[in-house]
Amino acid sequence: MQDWLLKYSQLSQRQQKPLFFKSIPVKKMKLKELESCLQEVDVFEEPKLLLEQYPTRPHIAACMLYTIHNTFDDIENKLVADLGCGCGVLSVGAAVLGAGLCVGFDIDKDALEIFSSNVEQFELPNIDMIQCDVCLLQSDRFSKRFDTVIMNPPFGTKHNKGMDMQFLRTALDMATGVVYSLHKTSTREHIQKKADDWKVKMEVIAELRYDLPASYKFHKKKSVDIEVDFIRFSMK
Ligand SMILES: C[S@@+](CC[C@H](N)C(=O)[O-])C[C@H]1O[C@@H](n2cnc3c(N)ncnc32)[C@H](O)[C@@H]1O
């Protein structure tokens, strides 16, 4: 058994809960409590624009995770993967809500160093991380290994067109159950077609306004608001 799968099975047997939050039963954690906890997660020190390193804001991250947990029960005691985990706001939230184990995947060593210090700060035993290029993940290694995949993928706007769909294809290969992801609303029709081709059910759970940092000197504003869909994909 892979090391991290072993860790998962040991954790599930012991029903270990995050130490830091063990006094709050996970089902009872309020949205506001989750959001204020996620405000403590450190983010990118020097974001790399080509890797689309902008963190999910605590409010959006909390709303996503709260819904995944309370409406769909797809976090507690589940094996969760977070693709393009960055500094770990989604992973930390999933772990706090009682994931059996949450494994973050990211290409960037600097981001994973911050991820690691966040995990230490929160004293979370149910988090692990893997440095890799998500687009090159060998499909047999992680295929159908996770109950739930969560992600805020690169949108493919930085000379990396199609990156969002590569992340989605990988996520669907890795999950046995469901994938939760953020995508630009302007790509909804295209994603729906792909979901139909892949025989996956797609449900837009929420439409969000998302502020992306402006990336070029000629951009006048510091950030631009774009419309983003929060989508749930499940196997038909
Ligand atoms: C929009 S950020 C999201 C970060 C984090 N999940 C969050 O919600 O705050 C996208 C992340 O994808 C990572 N990334 C970009 N290309 C990648 C690739 N090919 N493989 C793995 N991670 C990648 C970036 O380093 C970055 O951390």
Ligand as a Chemical Component Dictionary entry (heavy atoms), coordinates in Angstrom:
data_LIG
# 
_chem_comp.id                   LIG 
_chem_comp.type                 NON-POLYMER 
_chem_comp.pdbx_formal_charge   0 
_chem_comp.three_letter_code    LIG 
# 
loop_
_chem_comp_atom.comp_id 
_chem_comp_atom.atom_id 
_chem_comp_atom.alt_atom_id 
_chem_comp_atom.type_symbol 
_chem_comp_atom.charge 
_chem_comp_atom.model_Cartn_x 
_chem_comp_atom.model_Cartn_y 
_chem_comp_atom.model_Cartn_z 
_chem_comp_atom.pdbx_ordinal 
LIG C1  C1  C 0  -5.577 29.506 -8.659  1  
LIG S1  S1  S 1  -4.223 28.824 -7.741  2  
LIG C2  C2  C 0  -5.128 28.006 -6.462  3  
LIG C3  C3  C 0  -4.310 27.815 -5.216  4  
LIG C4  C4  C 0  -5.042 27.171 -4.046  5  
LIG N1  N1  N 0  -5.679 25.931 -4.407  6  
LIG C5  C5  C 0  -6.086 28.068 -3.477  7  
LIG O1  O1  O 0  -7.267 27.724 -3.646  8  
LIG O2  O2  O -1 -5.758 29.087 -2.883  9  
LIG C6  C6  C 0  -3.685 27.520 -8.832  10 
LIG C7  C7  C 0  -2.570 26.646 -8.289  11 
LIG O3  O3  O 0  -2.241 25.667 -9.297  12 
LIG C8  C8  C 0  -0.838 25.439 -9.255  13 
LIG N2  N2  N 0  -0.436 24.922 -10.575 14 
LIG C9  C9  C 0  -0.350 25.592 -11.749 15 
LIG N3  N3  N 0  0.006  24.757 -12.728 16 
LIG C10 C10 C 0  0.159  23.522 -12.167 17 
LIG C11 C11 C 0  0.495  22.232 -12.666 18 
LIG N4  N4  N 0  0.757  22.024 -13.955 19 
LIG N5  N5  N 0  0.537  21.203 -11.797 20 
LIG C12 C12 C 0  0.260  21.387 -10.483 21 
LIG N6  N6  N 0  -0.065 22.569 -9.952  22 
LIG C13 C13 C 0  -0.125 23.640 -10.780 23 
LIG C14 C14 C 0  -0.233 26.786 -8.926  24 
LIG O4  O4  O 0  1.063  26.672 -8.385  25 
LIG C15 C15 C 0  -1.257 27.346 -7.947  26 
LIG O5  O5  O 0  -0.903 27.033 -6.627  27 
# 
loop_
_chem_comp_bond.comp_id 
_chem_comp_bond.atom_id_1 
_chem_comp_bond.atom_id_2 
_chem_comp_bond.value_order 
_chem_comp_bond.pdbx_ordinal 
LIG C1  S1  SING 1  
LIG S1  C2  SING 2  
LIG S1  C6  SING 3  
LIG C2  C3  SING 4  
LIG C3  C4  SING 5  
LIG C4  N1  SING 6  
LIG C4  C5  SING 7  
LIG C5  O1  DOUB 8  
LIG C5  O2  SING 9  
LIG C6  C7  SING 10 
LIG C7  O3  SING 11 
LIG C7  C15 SING 12 
LIG O3  C8  SING 13 
LIG C8  N2  SING 14 
LIG C8  C14 SING 15 
LIG N2  C9  SING 16 
LIG N2  C13 SING 17 
LIG C9  N3  DOUB 18 
LIG N3  C10 SING 19 
LIG C10 C11 SING 20 
LIG C10 C13 DOUB 21 
LIG C11 N4  SING 22 
LIG C11 N5  DOUB 23 
LIG N5  C12 SING 24 
LIG C12 N6  DOUB 25 
LIG N6  C13 SING 26 
LIG C14 O4  SING 27 
LIG C14 C15 SING 28 
LIG C15 O5  SING 29 
# 
